[in-house]
């Protein structure tokens, strides 16, 4: 399997090893993933410890409203930036405390921040991640590297996805096509074909619409194991409407988020059709929508290979079944096959991106993001 990523629970005091913490809070906002990763010039990146730190329900609700374009003001944005900075600092200190670590043992934190809006295709392209990095550095006493996406956009890129560079480092195989399918709130793929450039982009919604729909009707944060979706029937007419969105016809590089695919978008499509669908039928259709949109893009990349699924979608057996049904020539597994918890791969990736920036190395792949050049990513914030 992978010749690179390793898993351990042991920290050493070897002078050539550096420890970085990666922090990721994705589109689903189901908590803050924190990963402690060891790096050296001569050994593989090694995942040492990890944890998931909860996000306050009220904070999550406020962030979702902001991401949907609801009216806001500068004070709200500034306060959210501060609150998220405190949250990420608390998550870091929870990791340090749980595993009896000190700030002096950590070289730097790589924090993705919380995306609240992503608009790479407008007249003035921008992406906005909140979480005050100066506050993280001050509260933890650890150098913090953050704001990774905007440098890529400054060179004409989408600013996303950034993790394909890490996927290439970890998963590339000289003899087999491998696809890394990250199914978080949004789904994205990295295509690693022997003797080809890396390809990667957002395929469309992952868990986001399913999570929002079940929360509206059952006040649950997610559909555990796809149980509610199993009680419904996929509605072909609705599915066609979903797949007809112009995003799916756009060529790569491309990226998207909650500002495009949300309940307001779904409601507008439901209103176009006079038929009253049952909530569980809509849930089943949304799951099939994620599976089909992802599988179609994977199938376009190659005829066969291995798909490594990570993100929350890897925990949904029905979603995994449907992806496999649409990709009969592919081997479908999760990153657990290489010993890595699917929930933490992105946090590990941002520890790796921080390591790259700290050592003045490039972090983006222009062939993936559309940037005019490879560049170092992020800004450095000292405690």
C-alpha positions as a Markdown table, in Angstrom:
| # | Residue | x | y | z |
|---|---|---|---|---|
| 1 | Unk | 0.0 | 0.0 | 0.0 |
| 2 | Unk | 1.3 | 3.5 | 0.7 |
| 3 | Unk | 5.0 | 4.0 | 0.9 |
| 4 | Unk | 4.6 | 7.2 | 2.9 |
| 5 | Unk | 2.0 | 7.7 | 5.5 |
| 6 | Unk | 2.5 | 5.9 | 8.8 |
| 7 | Unk | 0.6 | 5.7 | 12.1 |
| 8 | Unk | 2.2 | 5.6 | 15.5 |
| 9 | Unk | 1.4 | 6.7 | 19.1 |
| 10 | Unk | 5.0 | 7.4 | 20.0 |
| 11 | Unk | 6.7 | 10.8 | 20.0 |
| 12 | Unk | 10.5 | 10.8 | 20.0 |
| 13 | Unk | 13.1 | 13.5 | 20.8 |
| 14 | Unk | 15.2 | 12.9 | 17.7 |
| 15 | Unk | 16.5 | 16.2 | 16.5 |
| 16 | Unk | 15.5 | 15.7 | 12.9 |
| 17 | Unk | 11.8 | 15.1 | 13.7 |
| 18 | Unk | 9.4 | 18.0 | 13.7 |
| 19 | Unk | 5.8 | 17.9 | 15.0 |
| 20 | Unk | 3.0 | 19.8 | 13.4 |
| 21 | Unk | -0.7 | 20.0 | 14.3 |
| 22 | Unk | -3.3 | 20.1 | 11.5 |
| 23 | Unk | -6.7 | 21.6 | 12.2 |
| 24 | Unk | -9.7 | 21.1 | 9.9 |
| 25 | Unk | -13.3 | 22.2 | 10.2 |
| 26 | Unk | -15.1 | 21.3 | 7.0 |
| 27 | Unk | -18.3 | 22.3 | 5.3 |
| 28 | Unk | -20.4 | 19.9 | 7.4 |
| 29 | Unk | -19.2 | 21.7 | 10.6 |
| 30 | Unk | -19.6 | 18.5 | 12.6 |
| 31 | Unk | -16.7 | 19.3 | 14.8 |
| 32 | Unk | -13.0 | 20.3 | 14.7 |
| 33 | Unk | -10.6 | 17.6 | 13.6 |
| 34 | Unk | -7.1 | 17.9 | 15.1 |
| 35 | Unk | -4.2 | 15.8 | 14.1 |
| 36 | Unk | -0.6 | 15.6 | 15.5 |
| 37 | Unk | 1.8 | 14.6 | 12.7 |
| 38 | Unk | 5.6 | 13.9 | 12.8 |
| 39 | Unk | 7.8 | 14.9 | 9.8 |
| 40 | Unk | 11.4 | 14.4 | 8.9 |
| 41 | Unk | 13.5 | 14.5 | 5.8 |
| 42 | Unk | 14.3 | 10.8 | 5.9 |
| 43 | Unk | 11.1 | 9.1 | 7.3 |
| 44 | Unk | 7.5 | 9.0 | 6.3 |
| 45 | Unk | 4.9 | 11.5 | 7.7 |
| 46 | Unk | 3.6 | 9.8 | 10.8 |
| 47 | Unk | 0.2 | 10.4 | 12.4 |
| 48 | Unk | 0.8 | 10.4 | 16.2 |
| 49 | Unk | -2.5 | 11.4 | 17.8 |
| 50 | Unk | -5.9 | 12.9 | 16.8 |
| 51 | Unk | -9.2 | 14.0 | 18.3 |
| 52 | Unk | -12.5 | 15.6 | 17.3 |
| 53 | Unk | -13.4 | 18.7 | 19.3 |
| 54 | Unk | -17.1 | 19.7 | 19.4 |
| 55 | Unk | -18.5 | 22.8 | 17.8 |
| 56 | Unk | -21.1 | 24.8 | 19.7 |
| 57 | Unk | -24.6 | 24.3 | 18.1 |
| 58 | Unk | -25.3 | 28.0 | 18.2 |
| 59 | Unk | -22.0 | 28.9 | 16.5 |
| 60 | Unk | -22.6 | 26.3 | 13.8 |
| 61 | Unk | -26.1 | 27.6 | 13.1 |
| 62 | Unk | -24.8 | 31.2 | 12.8 |
| 63 | Unk | -22.0 | 30.1 | 10.4 |
| 64 | Unk | -24.5 | 28.2 | 8.2 |
| 65 | Unk | -26.7 | 31.3 | 8.0 |
| 66 | Unk | -23.7 | 33.3 | 7.0 |
| 67 | Unk | -22.7 | 30.8 | 4.4 |
| 68 | Unk | -26.1 | 30.9 | 2.8 |
| 69 | Unk | -25.8 | 34.6 | 2.2 |
| 70 | Unk | -28.1 | 35.8 | 4.9 |
| 71 | Unk | -27.7 | 39.5 | 5.8 |
| 72 | Unk | -24.7 | 40.2 | 8.0 |
| 73 | Unk | -22.5 | 43.0 | 9.2 |
| 74 | Unk | -18.9 | 43.6 | 10.0 |
| 75 | Unk | -19.3 | 43.2 | 13.7 |
| 76 | Unk | -20.8 | 39.7 | 13.3 |
| 77 | Unk | -18.0 | 38.6 | 10.9 |
| 78 | Unk | -15.4 | 40.0 | 13.2 |
| 79 | Unk | -16.9 | 38.3 | 16.3 |
| 80 | Unk | -17.2 | 34.9 | 14.4 |
| 81 | Unk | -13.6 | 35.2 | 13.4 |
| 82 | Unk | -12.7 | 35.7 | 17.1 |
| 83 | Unk | -14.9 | 32.9 | 18.3 |
| 84 | Unk | -13.5 | 30.5 | 15.8 |
| 85 | Unk | -10.0 | 31.4 | 16.7 |
| 86 | Unk | -10.8 | 30.6 | 20.3 |
| 87 | Unk | -12.4 | 27.3 | 19.3 |
| 88 | Unk | -9.4 | 26.2 | 17.3 |
| 89 | Unk | -7.1 | 27.2 | 20.1 |
| 90 | Unk | -9.2 | 25.2 | 22.6 |
| 91 | Unk | -9.2 | 22.2 | 20.3 |
| 92 | Unk | -5.4 | 22.4 | 20.1 |
| 93 | Unk | -5.0 | 22.6 | 23.8 |
| 94 | Unk | -7.4 | 19.7 | 24.3 |
| 95 | Unk | -5.1 | 17.6 | 22.1 |
| 96 | Unk | -2.1 | 18.7 | 24.0 |
| 97 | Unk | -3.7 | 18.1 | 27.4 |
| 98 | Unk | -5.2 | 14.7 | 26.5 |
| 99 | Unk | -1.8 | 13.3 | 25.4 |
| 100 | Unk | 0.4 | 15.2 | 27.9 |
| 101 | Unk | 2.2 | 17.3 | 25.3 |
| 102 | Unk | 3.7 | 20.8 | 25.6 |
| 103 | Unk | 3.5 | 23.7 | 23.2 |
| 104 | Unk | 7.3 | 23.7 | 23.0 |
| 105 | Unk | 7.2 | 20.2 | 21.4 |
| 106 | Unk | 5.2 | 21.5 | 18.4 |
| 107 | Unk | 6.9 | 23.3 | 15.5 |
| 108 | Unk | 3.7 | 24.9 | 14.1 |
| 109 | Unk | -0.1 | 24.5 | 13.7 |
| 110 | Unk | -1.6 | 24.3 | 10.2 |
| 111 | Unk | -5.2 | 25.7 | 10.4 |
| 112 | Unk | -7.5 | 25.6 | 7.5 |
| 113 | Unk | -10.1 | 27.8 | 9.1 |
| 114 | Unk | -13.8 | 27.7 | 8.7 |
| 115 | Unk | -15.0 | 28.4 | 5.2 |
| 116 | Unk | -18.0 | 30.7 | 5.2 |
| 117 | Unk | -18.0 | 31.6 | 1.5 |
| 118 | Unk | -16.1 | 30.5 | -1.6 |
| 119 | Unk | -16.5 | 32.4 | -4.8 |
| 120 | Unk | -13.6 | 31.7 | -7.2 |
| 121 | Unk | -15.4 | 32.5 | -10.5 |
| 122 | Unk | -16.7 | 36.0 | -10.0 |
| 123 | Unk | -15.4 | 39.3 | -11.3 |
| 124 | Unk | -13.4 | 39.7 | -8.1 |
| 125 | Unk | -12.7 | 36.1 | -7.0 |
| 126 | Unk | -12.4 | 35.4 | -3.3 |
| 127 | Unk | -12.6 | 32.8 | -0.6 |
| 128 | Unk | -13.3 | 33.5 | 3.1 |
| 129 | Unk | -12.1 | 31.3 | 5.9 |
| 130 | Unk | -12.6 | 32.6 | 9.5 |
| 131 | Unk | -10.6 | 31.7 | 12.6 |
| 132 | Unk | -8.2 | 34.4 | 13.9 |
| 133 | Unk | -4.8 | 32.8 | 13.4 |
| 134 | Unk | -3.1 | 35.5 | 15.6 |
| 135 | Unk | -5.5 | 34.5 | 18.4 |
| 136 | Unk | -4.7 | 30.8 | 17.9 |
| 137 | Unk | -0.9 | 31.5 | 18.1 |
| 138 | Unk | -1.4 | 33.7 | 21.2 |
| 139 | Unk | -3.6 | 31.3 | 23.1 |
| 140 | Unk | -1.6 | 28.2 | 22.3 |
| 141 | Unk | 1.9 | 29.7 | 22.3 |
| 142 | Unk | 2.6 | 27.9 | 19.0 |
| 143 | Unk | 3.4 | 29.4 | 15.6 |
| 144 | Unk | 0.3 | 29.1 | 13.4 |
| 145 | Unk | 0.2 | 28.9 | 9.6 |
| 146 | Unk | -3.2 | 29.7 | 8.1 |
| 147 | Unk | -5.0 | 31.3 | 5.2 |
| 148 | Unk | -3.8 | 28.7 | 2.7 |
| 149 | Unk | -6.3 | 29.2 | -0.1 |
| 150 | Unk | -5.9 | 32.9 | -1.0 |
| 151 | Unk | -2.3 | 32.7 | -2.3 |
| 152 | Unk | -3.3 | 30.1 | -4.9 |
| 153 | Unk | -6.2 | 32.4 | -5.9 |
| 154 | Unk | -3.8 | 35.4 | -6.2 |
| 155 | Unk | -2.1 | 33.4 | -9.0 |
| 156 | Unk | -5.5 | 32.8 | -10.7 |
| 157 | Unk | -6.4 | 29.5 | -9.1 |
| 158 | Unk | -9.6 | 28.3 | -7.5 |
| 159 | Unk | -7.9 | 28.0 | -4.1 |
| 160 | Unk | -9.3 | 24.5 | -4.0 |
| 161 | Unk | -8.9 | 21.7 | -3.7 |
| 162 | Unk | -5.5 | 21.9 | -2.0 |
| 163 | Unk | -5.2 | 18.4 | -0.6 |
| 164 | Unk | -4.5 | 16.6 | -3.9 |
| 165 | Unk | -0.8 | 17.6 | -3.5 |
| 166 | Unk | -0.8 | 15.7 | -0.2 |
| 167 | Unk | -2.7 | 12.8 | -1.8 |
| 168 | Unk | -0.1 | 12.6 | -4.5 |
| 169 | Unk | 2.6 | 12.4 | -1.9 |
| 170 | Unk | 0.9 | 9.7 | 0.1 |
| 171 | Unk | -1.1 | 7.5 | -2.3 |
| 172 | Unk | 0.6 | 7.6 | -5.7 |
| 173 | Unk | 1.2 | 4.2 | -7.2 |
| 174 | Unk | 3.4 | 3.6 | -10.3 |
| 175 | Unk | 1.2 | 0.7 | -11.6 |
| 176 | Unk | -2.4 | 1.5 | -10.7 |
| 177 | Unk | -4.9 | 4.3 | -10.9 |
| 178 | Unk | -6.0 | 5.5 | -7.5 |
| 179 | Unk | -8.7 | 8.0 | -6.7 |
| 180 | Unk | -9.0 | 9.6 | -3.3 |
| 181 | Unk | -12.7 | 10.5 | -2.8 |
| 182 | Unk | -13.2 | 12.9 | 0.1 |
| 183 | Unk | -16.9 | 13.0 | 1.0 |
| 184 | Unk | -17.3 | 15.8 | 3.5 |
| 185 | Unk | -20.0 | 18.4 | 3.2 |
| 186 | Unk | -18.8 | 18.8 | -0.4 |
| 187 | Unk | -17.3 | 15.8 | -2.2 |
| 188 | Unk | -14.0 | 16.1 | -4.1 |
| 189 | Unk | -11.7 | 13.7 | -5.9 |
| 190 | Unk | -8.0 | 13.4 | -6.6 |
| 191 | Unk | -7.1 | 11.2 | -9.6 |
| 192 | Unk | -3.6 | 9.7 | -9.5 |
| 193 | Unk | -3.0 | 7.9 | -12.8 |
| 194 | Unk | 0.4 | 6.4 | -13.6 |
| 195 | Unk | 2.4 | 8.7 | -16.0 |
| 196 | Unk | -0.3 | 11.4 | -15.9 |
| 197 | Unk | -0.6 | 14.7 | -14.2 |
| 198 | Unk | -2.6 | 14.8 | -11.0 |
| 199 | Unk | -6.3 | 15.8 | -11.5 |
| 200 | Unk | -8.6 | 16.9 | -8.7 |
| 201 | Unk | -11.7 | 19.0 | -8.2 |
| 202 | Unk | -15.0 | 19.2 | -6.3 |
| 203 | Unk | -17.6 | 16.8 | -7.7 |
| 204 | Unk | -20.6 | 18.4 | -6.0 |
| 205 | Unk | -22.5 | 17.9 | -2.7 |
| 206 | Unk | -21.2 | 15.2 | -0.3 |
| 207 | Unk | -23.1 | 14.9 | 3.0 |
| 208 | Unk | -24.2 | 18.5 | 3.2 |
| 209 | Unk | -27.6 | 18.3 | 1.7 |
| 210 | Unk | -28.4 | 15.0 | 3.4 |
| 211 | Unk | -27.4 | 16.5 | 6.7 |
| 212 | Unk | -29.5 | 19.6 | 6.2 |
| 213 | Unk | -32.6 | 17.7 | 5.1 |
| 214 | Unk | -32.6 | 15.2 | 8.0 |
| 215 | Unk | -32.0 | 18.1 | 10.4 |
| 216 | Unk | -35.0 | 20.0 | 9.0 |
| 217 | Unk | -37.4 | 17.0 | 9.3 |
| 218 | Unk | -36.0 | 14.9 | 12.2 |
| 219 | Unk | -33.8 | 17.4 | 14.0 |
| 220 | Unk | -30.8 | 15.0 | 13.6 |
| 221 | Unk | -27.4 | 16.2 | 12.6 |
| 222 | Unk | -26.9 | 13.4 | 10.1 |
| 223 | Unk | -28.5 | 10.2 | 8.8 |
| 224 | Unk | -26.7 | 7.5 | 10.9 |
| 225 | Unk | -25.6 | 4.7 | 8.5 |
| 226 | Unk | -28.0 | 6.0 | 5.9 |
| 227 | Unk | -30.9 | 4.3 | 7.9 |
| 228 | Unk | -33.5 | 7.0 | 7.0 |
| 229 | Unk | -32.5 | 7.0 | 3.4 |
| 230 | Unk | -33.0 | 3.3 | 3.3 |
| 231 | Unk | -36.7 | 3.8 | 4.1 |
| 232 | Unk | -37.2 | 6.0 | 1.0 |
| 233 | Unk | -37.3 | 5.4 | -2.7 |
| 234 | Unk | -35.1 | 7.3 | -5.2 |
| 235 | Unk | -37.2 | 9.6 | -7.3 |
| 236 | Unk | -35.8 | 9.6 | -10.9 |
| 237 | Unk | -37.4 | 12.9 | -11.9 |
| 238 | Unk | -36.0 | 14.7 | -8.9 |
| 239 | Unk | -32.6 | 13.1 | -9.4 |
| 240 | Unk | -32.5 | 14.3 | -13.0 |
| 241 | Unk | -33.3 | 17.9 | -11.8 |
| 242 | Unk | -30.5 | 17.7 | -9.3 |
| 243 | Unk | -27.9 | 16.4 | -11.8 |
| 244 | Unk | -29.0 | 19.0 | -14.3 |
| 245 | Unk | -27.3 | 21.8 | -12.4 |
| 246 | Unk | -24.9 | 23.6 | -14.6 |
| 247 | Unk | -22.0 | 22.9 | -12.2 |
| 248 | Unk | -21.8 | 19.3 | -13.3 |
| 249 | Unk | -21.2 | 20.4 | -17.0 |
| 250 | Unk | -18.4 | 22.8 | -16.0 |
| 251 | Unk | -14.9 | 21.7 | -16.9 |
| 252 | Unk | -12.2 | 21.4 | -14.2 |
| 253 | Unk | -10.6 | 23.2 | -12.5 |
| 254 | Unk | -13.7 | 23.9 | -10.4 |
| 255 | Unk | -14.7 | 24.1 | -6.8 |
| 256 | Unk | -17.9 | 24.8 | -4.9 |
| 257 | Unk | -19.6 | 25.0 | -1.5 |
| 258 | Unk | -22.6 | 25.7 | 0.6 |
| 259 | Unk | -23.1 | 29.0 | -1.1 |
| 260 | Unk | -24.3 | 27.1 | -4.2 |
| 261 | Unk | -25.6 | 23.8 | -2.9 |
| 262 | Unk | -28.0 | 24.3 | 0.0 |
| 263 | Unk | -31.6 | 23.9 | 1.1 |
| 264 | Unk | -32.7 | 27.0 | -0.7 |
| 265 | Unk | -31.3 | 25.5 | -3.9 |
| 266 | Unk | -33.0 | 22.2 | -3.2 |
| 267 | Unk | -36.3 | 23.9 | -2.3 |
| 268 | Unk | -36.3 | 25.8 | -5.6 |
| 269 | Unk | -36.0 | 22.5 | -7.5 |
| 270 | Unk | -38.7 | 20.8 | -5.4 |
| 271 | Unk | -41.0 | 23.8 | -6.2 |
| 272 | Unk | -40.5 | 23.2 | -9.9 |
| 273 | Unk | -42.2 | 19.9 | -9.6 |
| 274 | Unk | -45.8 | 19.6 | -8.6 |
| 275 | Unk | -45.3 | 16.2 | -7.1 |
| 276 | Unk | -45.1 | 16.1 | -3.3 |
| 277 | Unk | -42.2 | 13.9 | -2.4 |
| 278 | Unk | -42.1 | 12.2 | 1.0 |
| 279 | Unk | -39.1 | 13.5 | 3.2 |
| 280 | Unk | -37.6 | 10.0 | 3.2 |
| 281 | Unk | -37.8 | 9.8 | -0.6 |
| 282 | Unk | -36.0 | 13.1 | -0.9 |
| 283 | Unk | -33.3 | 11.8 | 1.5 |
| 284 | Unk | -32.9 | 8.6 | -0.6 |
| 285 | Unk | -32.6 | 10.7 | -3.7 |
| 286 | Unk | -30.1 | 13.1 | -2.2 |
| 287 | Unk | -27.9 | 10.1 | -1.2 |
| 288 | Unk | -28.1 | 8.8 | -4.8 |
| 289 | Unk | -27.3 | 12.2 | -6.1 |
| 290 | Unk | -24.1 | 12.3 | -4.1 |
| 291 | Unk | -23.2 | 8.7 | -5.2 |
| 292 | Unk | -24.0 | 9.3 | -8.9 |
| 293 | Unk | -22.3 | 12.7 | -9.3 |
| 294 | Unk | -19.1 | 11.3 | -7.6 |
| 295 | Unk | -19.1 | 8.0 | -9.5 |
| 296 | Unk | -19.7 | 9.7 | -12.9 |
| 297 | Unk | -16.6 | 11.8 | -12.5 |
| 298 | Unk | -14.5 | 8.9 | -11.3 |
| 299 | Unk | -15.6 | 6.8 | -14.2 |
| 300 | Unk | -14.6 | 9.6 | -16.6 |
| 301 | Unk | -11.1 | 9.5 | -15.1 |
| 302 | Unk | -10.3 | 5.9 | -15.9 |
| 303 | Unk | -11.9 | 2.5 | -16.4 |
| 304 | Unk | -10.7 | 0.8 | -13.3 |
| 305 | Unk | -8.5 | 1.2 | -10.2 |
| 306 | Unk | -8.9 | 1.7 | -6.5 |
| 307 | Unk | -11.0 | 4.3 | -4.8 |
| 308 | Unk | -10.0 | 5.3 | -1.3 |
| 309 | Unk | -12.9 | 7.1 | 0.4 |
| 310 | Unk | -12.4 | 9.5 | 3.3 |
| 311 | Unk | -14.5 | 12.0 | 5.1 |
| 312 | Unk | -17.8 | 11.4 | 6.9 |
| 313 | Unk | -19.2 | 9.7 | 3.8 |
| 314 | Unk | -16.9 | 6.8 | 4.4 |
| 315 | Unk | -19.0 | 6.0 | 7.5 |
| 316 | Unk | -22.2 | 5.7 | 5.6 |
| 317 | Unk | -22.6 | 2.1 | 4.4 |
| 318 | Unk | -25.5 | 2.9 | 2.1 |
| 319 | Unk | -23.6 | 5.6 | 0.4 |
| 320 | Unk | -20.6 | 3.3 | 0.0 |
| 321 | Unk | -22.9 | 0.6 | -1.5 |
| 322 | Unk | -24.3 | 3.0 | -4.0 |
| 323 | Unk | -20.9 | 4.3 | -5.1 |
| 324 | Unk | -19.7 | 0.7 | -5.5 |
| 325 | Unk | -22.9 | -0.1 | -7.6 |
| 326 | Unk | -22.0 | 2.6 | -10.0 |
| 327 | Unk | -18.3 | 1.6 | -10.2 |
| 328 | Unk | -18.4 | -2.2 | -10.7 |
| 329 | Unk | -14.9 | -2.2 | -12.2 |
| 330 | Unk | -13.3 | -0.4 | -9.3 |
| 331 | Unk | -12.2 | -1.6 | -5.9 |
| 332 | Unk | -13.9 | 0.6 | -3.3 |
| 333 | Unk | -12.4 | 0.9 | 0.1 |
| 334 | Unk | -11.6 | 3.6 | 2.6 |
| 335 | Unk | -8.3 | 5.1 | 3.8 |
| 336 | Unk | -8.6 | 2.8 | 6.8 |
| 337 | Unk | -7.1 | 0.3 | 4.4 |
| 338 | Unk | -3.8 | 2.1 | 4.9 |
| 339 | Unk | -4.4 | 2.5 | 8.6 |
| 340 | Unk | -5.6 | 6.1 | 8.6 |
| 341 | Unk | -9.0 | 7.0 | 10.1 |
| 342 | Unk | -11.0 | 8.5 | 7.2 |
| 343 | Unk | -12.2 | 11.4 | 9.4 |
| 344 | Unk | -8.6 | 12.8 | 9.9 |
| 345 | Unk | -7.0 | 12.7 | 6.5 |
| 346 | Unk | -7.7 | 16.4 | 5.7 |
| 347 | Unk | -6.4 | 17.5 | 9.1 |
| 348 | Unk | -3.2 | 15.5 | 8.4 |
| 349 | Unk | -3.1 | 17.2 | 5.0 |
| 350 | Unk | -3.1 | 20.7 | 6.6 |
| 351 | Unk | -0.3 | 19.7 | 9.0 |
| 352 | Unk | 1.6 | 18.7 | 5.8 |
| 353 | Unk | 0.8 | 21.9 | 4.1 |
| 354 | Unk | 2.0 | 23.8 | 7.2 |
| 355 | Unk | 5.2 | 21.8 | 7.1 |
| 356 | Unk | 5.7 | 22.7 | 3.4 |
| 357 | Unk | 5.2 | 26.4 | 4.1 |
| 358 | Unk | 7.5 | 26.4 | 7.1 |
| 359 | Unk | 10.2 | 24.9 | 4.9 |
| 360 | Unk | 9.5 | 27.4 | 2.0 |
| 361 | Unk | 8.2 | 24.6 | -0.2 |
| 362 | Unk | 5.2 | 24.9 | -2.6 |
| 363 | Unk | 1.8 | 23.5 | -1.6 |
| 364 | Unk | -0.5 | 23.8 | -4.5 |
| 365 | Unk | -0.8 | 21.9 | -7.8 |
| 366 | Unk | -1.5 | 24.4 | -10.7 |
| 367 | Unk | -2.8 | 21.5 | -12.8 |
| 368 | Unk | -5.5 | 21.0 | -10.1 |
| 369 | Unk | -6.4 | 24.5 | -9.0 |
| 370 | Unk | -5.8 | 26.4 | -12.3 |
| 371 | Unk | -3.1 | 28.7 | -10.8 |
| 372 | Unk | -0.5 | 30.0 | -13.1 |
| 373 | Unk | 2.3 | 28.7 | -10.9 |
| 374 | Unk | 3.2 | 26.6 | -7.9 |
| 375 | Unk | 3.6 | 28.7 | -4.8 |
| 376 | Unk | 4.0 | 28.5 | -1.0 |
| 377 | Unk | 0.7 | 28.8 | 0.7 |
| 378 | Unk | -0.5 | 30.6 | 3.8 |
| 379 | Unk | 0.7 | 33.2 | 6.2 |
| 380 | Unk | 2.8 | 32.7 | 9.4 |
| 381 | Unk | 1.6 | 34.0 | 12.7 |
| 382 | Unk | 4.0 | 34.0 | 15.6 |
| 383 | Unk | 2.9 | 33.7 | 19.3 |
